[in-house]
């Protein structure tokens, strides 16, 4: 499938997809007879996951490590990187929970004044 369709399906801009290819976050797809990129369903799966990892705060370097391991079927490295990221997310979640509670208490205080 062509890059425009991939962009629609993933919600990523065409320039972002090309940037991810250039940075080595995803493999460059093969080209079709007319020289256009020909993406496969697995490419969409990887792009969705790259987007998820990036949006959840994983660095591009770590994402690159992950996708390299993913394409090499290195499950051990993938699991290790995801475990590290999960620890980061859980710690960030605890901080966010604290900020939510402090904000709620301030709202209650101001509303009762």
Long-range contacts (C-beta under 8 A, 24 or more apart in sequence): 1-38, 1-39, 1-40, 2-36, 2-37, 2-38, 2-39, 3-36, 3-37, 3-39, 5-39, 6-39, 6-43, 6-44, 6-47, 9-44, 10-44, 10-47, 10-48, 10-51, 11-51, 12-47, 12-51, 17-47, 20-47, 20-50, 23-60, 23-64, 24-64, 24-67, 24-68, 25-50, 25-60, 25-63, 25-64, 25-67, 26-50, 26-67, 27-71, 46-70, 53-85, 56-85, 56-89, 57-85, 57-88, 57-89, 57-92, 58-85, 58-88
